[in-house]
Amino acid sequence: FLARIPVIRKALALDIEAAFDGDPAAKGADEIIYCYPGFYAVVVYRVAHELLELGVPLMPRMMSEHAHSTTGTDIHPGASIGKRFFIDHATGVVIGETTQIGDNVKIYQGVTLGAKSFPKDERGRVIKGLKRHPTLEDGVTIYPNATILGGETVIGQNATIGGNAYITKSVKPGHLVIHEDHKLKVLDKNKD
């Protein structure tokens, strides 16, 4: 683990850079390190992921659950997350165990990268070890409260997923997914 610390530090420096570049409110690295719950969750993930890769059995999950209770962000240490990852606002984010995230990905609060279903064996028990969670290729942006489900679901390079989208099928590279027919109705509460 000690030999991996320089690799973790380099990854975190790139995550800080992504947060600074991706958030116009960010004033500097110190603010991101001390004040951004999404960055804290990513720090814990990066350390926990390395421990998991080294075969440490329970500690990575304990670490991720601590970060979850502290930040409201649930990143399973088994997920694979590339360089320059940024979670803006962070609260309510869920990233499942078999999620694969490329480089330069930005997600917002309330995003779920989850499983669509859980196949069962002949005794009715959930089959373990299958890819259950989506893949996000490089350059993907996902806006608040989007839900992306399924191990075969791939969000292509440089795609953008609009807020509140519910996705269970792959999205081609460079595409934008949005809701079109949402309409607000404003009523006068003082009229009968």
Number of C-alpha atoms within 10 A of each C-alpha: 10 6 7 11 12 10 13 17 14 12 19 21 15 17 23 23 17 19 26 18 14 16 14 8 9 15 10 13 14 11 12 20 16 10 12 19 22 26 24 20 24 24 20 19 25 24 20 24 25 19 19 17 13 10 10 13 11 11 13 24 20 13 18 25 20 16 22 21 10 14 20 21 28 24 27 22 29 20 18 18 23 17 18 22 27 26 27 20 20 24 20 17 27 20 25 23 20 23 24 21 24 18 16 22 23 21 24 22 22 22 25 24 27 21 22 17 12 13 12 11 10 7 6 8 10 13 11 11 8 11 16 23 26 30 25 28 21 21 21 23 21 28 20 22 19 22 21 28 25 23 22 16 20 23 28 19 21 19 21 22 25 17 19 16 18 17 20 18 15 17 19 13 17 13 15 14 15 14 11 6 6 6 6 6 5 6 7 6 6 5 5 4
